[in-house]
Amino acid sequence: MKELKEYFVGIGQVKGYIFNQIRATKYAFMYEVSENNVIHYEVFKRVENRRYRCISYPTDAAFGVWAWTCETLERAEDKFNEIELNTILYETN
């Protein structure tokens, strides 16, 4: 399974954005995203694309479903921990 890059520069719709992975587990990812010194955070569930044998970075349609944008690191950490806890609880039931 091909993992997500830890650092990359966006292309297409996110051209010019710089993505830097700051947390990753087997359940979730958190990226710091910057453009022109403006920073936000993207937090999302780990989604495996079995067809292409890779981990998927969320598209626009995923936000609000299995990915979220957060304005602060504190909110991003809360969302990341929420994903972790919910996934662990789901797996144990």
MIPA-6837 format. One line per 8 residues: number of its first residue (from 1); their letters; for each residue x, y, z of N, C-alpha, C. Coordinates in steps of 0.05 Angstrom, whole numbers. Example, Ala and Ser with C-alpha at 12.3 -4.5 7.8 and 13.67 -1.06 7.14 Angstrom:
2
1> as> 264/-114/156/246/-90/156/264/-66/156 ~ 257/-45/142/273/-21/143/258/1/157
//
This chain:
93
1> mkelkeyf> 17/-23/0/0/0/0/18/25/0 ~ 14/42/-19/30/67/-21/19/87/-1 ~ 37/97/16/29/116/37/28/145/25 ~ 16/163/40/16/191/32/44/203/37 ~ 50/223/20/76/237/24/74/254/49 ~ 96/257/62/97/274/86/97/303/79 ~ 107/310/56/109/338/47/104/339/17 ~ 87/357/8/83/361/-21/71/388/-26
9> vgigqvkg> 74/397/-51/63/422/-60/39/415/-78 ~ 17/429/-73/-8/423/-87/-7/429/-116 ~ -23/415/-132/-27/420/-160/-56/423/-166 ~ -63/431/-190/-91/434/-197/-106/453/-179 ~ -128/445/-168/-145/461/-152/-131/472/-127 ~ -111/458/-117/-96/467/-93/-68/476/-100 ~ -64/486/-125/-38/495/-134/-28/518/-116 ~ -3/516/-107/9/536/-91/7/531/-61
17> yifnqira> -10/512/-53/-12/505/-25/11/485/-18 ~ 21/488/6/43/470/15/31/453/37 ~ 33/427/34/22/407/53/45/394/68 ~ 43/395/95/63/383/112/49/365/133 ~ 54/339/131/42/320/150/54/325/178 ~ 36/328/198/46/332/225/38/309/244 ~ 18/294/236/11/270/251/0/249/232 ~ 6/224/238/-5/202/223/-6/177/240
25> tkyafmye> -28/163/239/-31/137/253/-45/118/233 ~ -51/94/243/-65/75/225/-94/83/222 ~ -103/104/235/-131/113/233/-135/140/221 ~ -116/158/223/-120/186/215/-94/200/207 ~ -98/223/194/-76/240/186/-83/269/193 ~ -61/285/198/-64/313/202/-43/327/185 ~ -51/346/169/-32/362/153/-35/391/159 ~ -12/405/161/-12/434/162/-11/443/133
33> vsennvih> -29/461/126/-31/470/98/-27/500/98 ~ -8/509/82/-3/538/81/-2/548/53 ~ -10/574/51/-9/588/26/-5/618/33 ~ 16/630/23/22/658/28/22/664/58 ~ 35/646/74/37/649/103/11/648/118 ~ -10/638/105/-35/633/119/-37/603/123 ~ -42/595/148/-41/566/155/-68/557/164 ~ -76/533/155/-98/518/166/-90/489/168
41> yevfkrve> -108/472/179/-102/444/183/-123/427/170 ~ -115/405/158/-134/386/147/-130/359/162 ~ -152/349/172/-152/325/188/-171/305/174 ~ -162/281/171/-180/262/157/-174/233/164 ~ -194/217/160/-192/188/165/-173/175/145 ~ -160/154/153/-144/139/135/-163/122/117 ~ -161/127/91/-178/113/72/-160/99/52 ~ -163/73/50/-146/57/32/-161/53/6
49> nrryrcis> -148/60/-16/-158/56/-43/-147/30/-53 ~ -163/9/-50/-153/-18/-58/-148/-21/-88 ~ -163/-6/-104/-159/-8/-133/-132/1/-141 ~ -123/24/-129/-97/35/-136/-75/29/-116 ~ -82/14/-95/-64/5/-74/-49/29/-62 ~ -65/49/-53/-53/73/-41/-73/84/-20 ~ -62/102/-4/-79/117/15/-89/141/0 ~ -114/148/3/-126/171/-11/-125/196/6
57> yptdaafg> -116/218/-7/-119/245/5/-147/254/-3 ~ -161/266/15/-189/273/9/-192/294/-13 ~ -213/291/-28/-221/310/-48/-242/329/-36 ~ -251/349/-50/-271/368/-39/-296/353/-28 ~ -305/333/-42/-329/319/-33/-326/304/-6 ~ -302/299/2/-297/284/27/-299/302/52 ~ -295/328/48/-295/346/71/-323/349/83 ~ -324/344/109/-350/343/123/-360/315/126
65> vwawtcet> -348/296/111/-356/268/112/-335/252/127 ~ -311/251/115/-288/237/129/-263/254/130 ~ -266/280/124/-244/299/125/-255/326/135 ~ -238/341/150/-246/366/161/-223/386/159 ~ -230/412/155/-212/434/156/-215/448/183 ~ -192/454/195/-192/467/221/-174/492/220 ~ -183/513/232/-168/538/232/-145/539/252 ~ -148/523/273/-127/523/294/-115/495/298
73> leraedkf> -91/494/307/-78/469/313/-93/455/336 ~ -102/470/355/-117/458/378/-142/443/368 ~ -158/456/350/-182/444/340/-175/420/322 ~ -153/422/307/-145/399/291/-137/375/308 ~ -123/380/330/-116/358/348/-140/346/361 ~ -160/362/368/-185/351/379/-199/333/358 ~ -200/342/334/-214/327/313/-198/301/307 ~ -172/303/306/-155/279/302/-160/259/324
81> neielnti> -160/268/349/-165/250/372/-194/238/371 ~ -213/254/362/-240/244/359/-242/221/338 ~ -228/225/316/-227/204/295/-215/179/306 ~ -192/182/320/-178/159/332/-197/144/351 ~ -209/158/370/-226/146/390/-250/132/377 ~ -264/146/359/-287/134/346/-280/109/330 ~ -257/109/317/-248/86/301/-241/62/320 ~ -227/68/341/-220/47/360/-246/35/373
89> lyetn> -264/52/381/-289/42/392/-305/26/372 ~ -306/35/347/-320/20/326/-308/-8/322 ~ -281/-9/322/-267/-35/317/-272/-55/340 ~ -276/-45/365/-279/-63/387/-307/-72/391 ~ -326/-61/377/-354/-70/379/-362/-90/358
//
